[in-house]
Amino acid sequence: MPLNQTGRITISSLFSFFKEAVKGEERDYTTGSIRKAVILLAIPMILEMMMESVFAVVDIFFVGRLGKDAVSTVGLTESVLTLVYSLAIGLSMAATAMVARRIGEKNPLEAGKAGMQAVILALIMTVVISVCGVFFARDILELMGAPPEVIKVGVPYTRIMFGGSIVIILLFLINGIFRGAGDASIAMRSLWIANICNIILCPTLIYGVGPWDGFGLTGAALATTIGRGIGVTYQLFHLFSGRRIIKIKTEHLVPDWGIIKALFNIAWTATLQFLIGSASWIVLAKLMSRFGSASIAGYTVAIRIIMVFLLPAWGMSNAAATLVGQNLGAGQPERAEQSVWKTAKYNAIFMTIVSVIFLLASKPIVTILNDDIQVVAVATEALRIISLGYIFYGVGMVITNSFNGAGDTKTPTWINLIGFWAFQIPMAYLLAITFSLGAKGIFFAIIITETMITIAGIIIFRRGKWKLVKI
């Protein structure tokens, strides 16, 4: 942490440290202060994740003026696009792990080759998704239960979103490559650029300019796809520029099926890991619907608030993944482990602060999004109960991403499968229905499960087998 001559932290020194993190100069994260390495990586990663969440907010804000059918189309399409996001996150995790390992080995050319093979793998997989999405857009909406009026206005939107899924996947994937290289500032800037373009294009393409009426809902899909596409263009420019840490050569464009297979082995379990967690939350939402619309609305509001407050924690856990990969590549497993515990400590401190905020001010926070008395009551209770397990949740996020950073995506996948599906869902049903605790039973099941998952993760992590993974 930057200090002045008296050894005290000052506002100016903190600003200088923030500026250094955002600037993103090339540095070696396998030597020097672990604390500084964590924070320098975490700051741009936190800002990057905040920008990714802005896409959905901007789209729904502008589409909302087009009516409920347009909003329904966005919601239904985004639900199915979860599969695309899951694949993108899985590929991103694989790329981060392998690139970080090569950078730790002080081999930027091999890091570049690994990154480009990840891009080739993404292109192969995206062709199938895009073609199916374009040709079966109507079927997808019908499968999701969309009424005829929604299908009528929504098919073009769904076709464009699925047809342009390549930019969704590449935006996640290439950012994962840069994060693995320790160049998190480029990942952050690409999301800033994509969001700025989306914010400008959304109202323009939806509502038009002057006498031109715009494209309506279709304009929202075009704006999002073009905005992400511009972000990807910025990424590709820096990826091939030769001026960043990672180096791409012409020969790297030739498929290396050995590397592609290794990336696929990491990516498919990482994708499954994300899907397991996401699907369990959907089941809990279904269970919550038994207690009325106010309960499901309160649960939805609470989860959205929780996700916003978790963004910094996700940023720090991503920093841990990079540090683990690079230090394992440098042959320093003990430093990799120290990085994890240091990051977990910072995350625990942050999550403690969030817990206190939710315990003391959950109701005012909830009322910003919804003023219905019943909804506010449910959401407030959810935040207060779930926040009791935040310290464990923060530590667990770091442990999970540390396994991923080492290339061991199977361990957290098994932990999630057992924790969420064999433990959390049955317990939620038992507490909520059998013991008649209602929505409160589901909230308690969440914190108990997160605590158990974190404890299991720590026990397995301390055994150290992740240090032996070769990728």
C-alpha positions in Angstrom: 0.0 0.0 0.0 1.4 3.5 -0.9 2.6 5.4 2.2 3.9 9.0 2.7 7.2 9.7 4.4 5.7 9.3 7.9 4.5 5.8 7.0 0.8 6.8 6.9 -1.7 6.3 4.1 -2.9 9.5 2.6 -5.6 10.4 0.1 -3.1 11.4 -2.5 -1.1 8.2 -2.1 -4.3 6.1 -2.5 -5.2 8.1 -5.6 -1.7 7.4 -6.9 -2.1 3.7 -6.3 -5.5 3.6 -8.0 -4.0 5.5 -11.0 -1.2 2.9 -11.2 -3.6 0.0 -11.2 -5.8 1.5 -13.9 -2.9 2.5 -16.1 -1.8 -1.1 -16.3 1.9 -1.1 -16.8 3.7 -4.4 -17.4 4.9 -5.9 -14.2 6.0 -9.3 -12.7 3.4 -10.6 -10.2 5.6 -13.5 -9.2 7.9 -11.3 -7.1 7.6 -8.4 -4.7 4.7 -7.6 -2.4 1.7 -10.0 -2.6 -0.6 -7.3 -1.1 0.3 -4.9 -3.8 -0.1 -7.5 -6.5 -3.6 -8.4 -5.3 -4.8 -4.8 -5.2 -3.2 -3.8 -8.6 -5.0 -6.7 -10.2 -8.2 -6.4 -8.3 -9.0 -2.7 -9.0 -9.3 -3.0 -12.9 -11.0 -6.4 -12.5 -13.7 -4.9 -10.2 -14.3 -2.0 -12.7 -14.4 -4.5 -15.6 -17.2 -6.6 -13.9 -19.2 -3.5 -13.0 -19.2 -2.5 -16.7 -20.4 -6.0 -17.8 -23.4 -5.6 -15.5 -24.2 -2.2 -17.1 -25.1 -3.9 -20.4 -28.3 -5.5 -19.0 -29.3 -2.4 -17.1 -28.9 -0.1 -20.1 -30.8 -2.4 -22.4 -33.8 -2.9 -20.1 -33.9 0.8 -19.4 -34.4 1.8 -23.0 -36.4 -1.2 -24.0 -38.8 -0.6 -21.2 -40.4 2.3 -23.1 -41.4 -0.1 -25.9 -43.9 -2.0 -23.8 -44.2 -5.2 -21.9 -43.9 -7.5 -25.0 -40.5 -6.0 -25.8 -39.3 -6.4 -22.1 -40.6 -10.0 -22.1 -38.6 -10.8 -25.3 -35.4 -9.5 -23.7 -36.0 -11.4 -20.5 -36.8 -14.7 -22.3 -33.9 -14.4 -24.7 -31.4 -13.5 -21.9 -32.6 -16.6 -20.0 -31.6 -18.8 -22.9 -28.4 -16.8 -23.5 -27.3 -18.0 -20.1 -26.0 -21.0 -21.9 -23.8 -18.7 -24.1 -22.6 -16.7 -21.1 -21.8 -20.0 -19.3 -19.7 -21.2 -22.3 -18.0 -17.8 -22.4 -17.1 -17.9 -18.7 -15.9 -21.5 -19.0 -13.6 -20.6 -22.0 -12.4 -17.5 -20.2 -11.5 -19.5 -17.1 -9.5 -22.0 -19.2 -7.7 -19.2 -21.1 -6.8 -17.4 -17.8 -5.4 -20.5 -16.3 -3.3 -21.5 -19.2 -2.1 -18.0 -20.2 -1.2 -17.3 -16.5 0.8 -20.5 -16.3 2.9 -19.6 -19.4 3.4 -16.0 -18.2 4.7 -17.4 -14.9 7.1 -19.5 -16.9 8.3 -16.3 -18.5 7.2 -17.5 -21.9 5.0 -14.8 -23.5 5.1 -16.4 -26.9 3.6 -19.7 -25.6 1.1 -17.6 -23.6 0.1 -15.9 -26.9 -0.2 -19.3 -28.6 -2.4 -20.6 -25.8 -4.6 -17.5 -26.0 -5.0 -17.8 -29.8 -5.9 -21.5 -29.5 -8.6 -20.5 -27.1 -9.9 -18.1 -29.7 -9.9 -20.8 -32.3 -11.8 -23.1 -30.0 -14.3 -20.4 -29.3 -14.9 -19.7 -33.0 -15.5 -23.4 -33.7 -18.1 -23.7 -30.9 -19.8 -20.4 -31.6 -20.6 -21.3 -35.2 -22.9 -24.0 -34.0 -24.6 -21.7 -31.4 -25.0 -18.9 -33.9 -26.5 -21.0 -36.7 -28.9 -22.7 -34.3 -30.0 -19.4 -32.8 -30.6 -17.8 -36.2 -32.6 -20.6 -37.6 -34.5 -21.6 -34.5 -35.2 -18.2 -32.9 -39.0 -18.7 -33.1 -38.7 -22.2 -31.7 -36.6 -20.9 -28.8 -39.2 -18.3 -27.8 -42.0 -20.8 -28.1 -40.0 -23.3 -26.0 -39.7 -20.5 -23.3 -43.5 -20.1 -23.3 -43.7 -16.8 -25.1 -47.2 -15.7 -26.1 -47.9 -15.0 -29.9 -47.6 -11.2 -29.5 -44.1 -11.6 -27.9 -43.0 -14.0 -30.7 -44.2 -11.6 -33.3 -42.0 -8.7 -32.2 -39.2 -10.8 -30.6 -37.9 -13.1 -33.4 -35.6 -10.6 -35.1 -34.2 -9.6 -31.6 -33.5 -13.2 -30.7 -31.9 -13.9 -34.1 -29.5 -11.0 -33.8 -28.5 -11.8 -30.2 -27.8 -15.4 -31.0 -26.3 -14.6 -34.4 -23.9 -12.2 -32.7 -23.1 -14.5 -29.8 -19.5 -14.5 -31.1 -18.9 -11.0 -29.7 -20.3 -12.1 -26.3 -18.0 -15.1 -26.1 -14.9 -13.2 -27.5 -15.4 -10.3 -25.1 -15.3 -12.7 -22.1 -12.6 -14.9 -23.6 -10.1 -12.2 -24.6 -10.5 -10.5 -21.3 -9.7 -13.8 -19.7 -6.5 -13.9 -21.8 -5.5 -10.5 -20.7 -6.3 -11.2 -17.1 -4.2 -14.4 -17.2 -1.3 -12.2 -18.5 -1.8 -9.8 -15.6 -2.9 -7.1 -18.0 -6.3 -6.4 -16.4 -6.4 -2.8 -17.4 -7.0 -3.7 -21.1 -9.9 -6.0 -20.1 -11.4 -3.1 -18.1 -11.0 -0.6 -20.9 -12.6 -2.9 -23.5 -15.7 -3.1 -21.3 -15.8 0.7 -20.8 -15.6 1.3 -24.6 -18.2 -1.4 -25.3 -20.6 0.2 -22.8 -20.1 3.7 -23.9 -20.9 2.6 -27.5 -24.0 0.7 -26.3 -25.3 3.7 -24.3 -25.0 5.9 -27.4 -26.3 3.4 -29.9 -29.3 2.1 -27.8 -31.5 5.2 -27.9 -30.4 6.0 -31.4 -31.1 2.7 -33.0 -34.3 2.0 -30.9 -36.0 5.4 -31.2 -34.2 6.9 -34.2 -33.0 10.4 -34.9 -35.1 13.3 -36.4 -37.6 12.0 -38.9 -36.1 8.4 -38.7 -38.1 6.2 -36.3 -35.4 3.7 -35.6 -35.6 -0.1 -35.5 -37.5 -0.5 -32.2 -36.7 -3.7 -30.3 -34.4 -4.9 -33.1 -32.3 -1.7 -32.6 -31.6 -2.8 -29.0 -30.1 -6.1 -30.3 -28.1 -4.2 -32.9 -26.8 -1.7 -30.4 -25.7 -4.3 -27.9 -24.0 -6.5 -30.6 -22.3 -3.5 -32.2 -21.2 -2.1 -28.9 -19.7 -5.5 -27.9 -18.2 -5.8 -31.3 -16.4 -2.5 -31.0 -15.1 -3.7 -27.6 -13.8 -6.9 -29.2 -12.1 -4.9 -32.0 -10.3 -2.9 -29.3 -9.2 -6.2 -27.6 -8.0 -7.7 -30.9 -6.0 -4.6 -31.7 -4.0 -4.8 -28.5 -3.8 -8.6 -28.7 -2.0 -8.4 -32.0 -0.2 -5.1 -31.5 2.9 -6.8 -30.0 3.2 -4.0 -27.4 1.5 -5.8 -24.6 2.8 -8.6 -22.3 1.2 -11.3 -24.4 2.7 -11.9 -27.9 0.8 -13.3 -30.9 2.6 -14.6 -34.0 1.3 -15.6 -37.4 2.1 -19.3 -36.7 -0.2 -19.1 -33.6 -3.2 -18.9 -36.0 -2.7 -22.5 -37.0 -4.7 -24.9 -34.8 -2.7 -26.9 -32.3 -5.1 -29.7 -31.4 -3.1 -30.7 -28.3 -3.5 -27.2 -26.7 -7.1 -27.0 -27.9 -7.9 -30.3 -26.2 -6.3 -29.2 -23.0 -8.3 -26.0 -23.1 -11.5 -27.9 -23.8 -10.9 -30.2 -20.8 -10.7 -27.2 -18.5 -13.5 -25.2 -20.2 -16.2 -27.8 -20.2 -16.0 -28.4 -16.5 -15.8 -24.6 -15.8 -18.9 -24.1 -17.9 -20.7 -26.9 -16.0 -19.5 -25.3 -12.8 -21.3 -22.1 -13.6 -24.4 -23.8 -14.9 -24.8 -25.9 -11.8 -24.8 -22.7 -9.6 -27.1 -20.8 -11.9 -29.6 -23.6 -12.2 -29.8 -24.0 -8.4 -30.8 -20.4 -8.1 -33.5 -20.9 -10.6 -34.8 -23.9 -8.6 -34.8 -21.8 -5.5 -36.8 -19.1 -7.3 -39.3 -21.7 -8.4 -39.6 -22.9 -4.8 -40.0 -19.3 -3.6 -43.0 -18.8 -6.0 -45.0 -21.2 -3.7 -45.3 -18.3 -1.2 -46.9 -15.7 -3.6 -45.8 -13.0 -6.0 -44.6 -10.7 -3.2 -42.1 -13.4 -2.0 -40.7 -14.1 -5.5 -40.5 -10.3 -6.2 -38.7 -9.7 -2.9 -36.3 -12.6 -3.6 -35.6 -11.2 -7.1 -34.9 -7.7 -5.7 -32.7 -9.1 -3.0 -30.6 -11.3 -5.3 -30.0 -8.3 -7.7 -28.8 -6.1 -4.8 -26.6 -8.9 -3.6 -25.0 -9.4 -7.0 -24.2 -5.7 -7.2 -22.5 -5.7 -3.8 -20.6 -8.9 -4.8 -18.8 -7.3 -7.8 -15.7 -6.1 -5.8 -15.5 -9.6 -4.2 -15.6 -11.2 -7.7 -12.8 -8.8 -8.8 -10.6 -9.9 -5.9 -11.3 -13.6 -6.5 -10.3 -13.1 -10.2 -7.0 -11.5 -9.0 -6.4 -14.7 -6.9 -6.9 -16.9 -10.0 -4.2 -14.9 -12.0 -1.8 -14.9 -9.1 -2.2 -18.7 -8.6 -1.6 -19.4 -12.3 1.4 -17.2 -12.7 3.1 -18.3 -9.5 2.6 -22.0 -10.3 4.1 -21.3 -13.7 7.1 -19.7 -12.0 7.6 -22.8 -9.8 6.5 -21.0 -6.6 3.5 -22.9 -5.3 4.0 -21.5 -1.8 3.7 -18.0 -3.0 0.6 -19.0 -5.0 -0.9 -20.3 -1.7 0.1 -17.2 0.2 -1.6 -15.1 -2.5 -4.8 -17.0 -2.0 -4.9 -16.5 1.8 -4.0 -12.8 1.4 -6.8 -12.3 -1.1 -9.2 -14.3 1.1 -8.4 -12.1 4.0 -9.2 -8.9 2.0 -12.4 -10.4 0.7 -13.5 -11.4 4.2 -12.9 -7.9 5.4 -14.9 -6.4 2.5 -17.7 -8.9 3.0 -17.9 -8.1 6.7 -18.4 -4.4 5.8 -21.2 -5.4 3.4 -22.8 -7.6 6.0 -22.9 -4.7 8.5 -24.4 -2.4 5.7 -27.2 -5.0 5.0 -27.9 -5.6 8.7 -28.3 -1.8 9.4 -29.5 -0.4 6.1 -31.2 -3.1 4.0 -34.6 -1.6 4.0 -33.5 1.8 2.6 -31.5 0.0 0.0 -34.4 -2.1 -1.1 -36.8 0.8 -1.3 -34.6 2.4 -4.0 -35.7 -0.5 -6.3 -39.2 -1.2 -5.0 -41.6 0.5 -2.7 -44.2 -2.2 -2.3 -44.6 -2.9 1.5 -44.8 -6.7 1.1 -41.9 -6.9 -1.4 -39.7 -4.6 0.8 -40.4 -6.8 3.8 -39.3 -10.0 2.0 -36.3 -8.5 0.4 -35.1 -6.8 3.6 -35.4 -10.1 5.5 -33.5 -11.9 2.7 -30.6 -9.4 2.8 -30.4 -9.5 6.6 -30.4 -13.3 6.8 -28.2 -14.1 3.8 -25.6 -11.4 4.8 -24.9 -13.5 8.0 -22.9 -15.9 5.8 -21.1 -13.3 3.7 -17.7 -13.8 5.3 -17.8 -17.4 4.3 -19.1 -16.6 0.9 -16.3 -14.1 0.2 -13.6 -16.6 1.3 -15.3 -19.3 -0.8 -15.3 -17.2 -3.9 -11.5 -16.8 -3.6 -10.9 -20.5 -3.0 -13.1 -21.5 -6.0 -11.3 -19.2 -8.4 -8.0 -20.3 -7.0 -8.8 -23.9 -8.1 -9.8 -22.5 -11.5 -6.7 -20.4 -11.8 -4.6 -23.6 -11.2 -6.5 -25.3 -14.0 -8.4 -27.6 -11.6 -11.9 -26.8 -12.6 -13.2 -30.2 -11.7 -12.8 -29.8 -7.9 -15.1 -26.7 -7.6 -17.5 -28.3 -10.0 -18.0 -31.3 -7.8 -18.2 -29.1 -4.7 -20.9 -27.1 -6.4 -22.8 -30.1 -7.6 -22.9 -31.7 -4.2 -23.3 -28.5 -2.3 -26.1 -27.0 -4.3 -28.0 -30.0 -5.6 -27.5 -32.6 -2.9 -27.5 -30.2 0.0 -29.0 -26.7 -0.6 -32.1 -27.6 -2.6 -33.3 -30.4 -0.3 -32.5 -28.3 2.7 -34.4 -25.3 1.3 -37.4 -27.6 0.7 -37.2 -29.1 4.2 -36.9 -25.8 6.0 -39.4 -23.9 3.8 -42.1 -26.5 3.3 -41.7 -29.4 5.8 -40.8 -27.1 8.8 -43.1 -24.4 7.5 -40.5 -21.6 7.7 -41.6 -20.3 4.3 -39.3 -17.9 2.5 -37.1 -17.6 5.6 -36.3 -21.3 5.4 -34.9 -20.7 1.9 -32.7 -17.8 3.1 -31.3 -19.9 5.9 -30.6 -22.8 3.5 -28.5 -20.4 1.3 -26.2 -19.3 4.1 -25.8 -22.8 5.6 -24.9 -24.2 2.1 -22.5 -21.4 1.3 -20.8 -21.9 4.7 -20.5 -25.7 4.1 -19.2 -25.2 0.6 -16.5 -22.8 1.8 -15.4 -25.2 4.6 -15.2 -28.1 2.1 -13.3 -25.9 -0.3 -10.8 -24.8 2.4 -10.2 -28.4 3.5 -9.5 -29.6 -0.1 -7.4 -26.5 -0.9 -5.2 -27.1 2.1 -4.4 -30.6 0.9 -2.5 -28.9 -1.9 -3.2 -31.3 -4.8 -4.1 -28.2 -7.0 -0.4 -27.3 -6.8 0.4 -30.5 -8.9 -2.0 -29.8 -11.8 -0.2 -29.6 -15.1 -1.6 -27.6 -18.0 
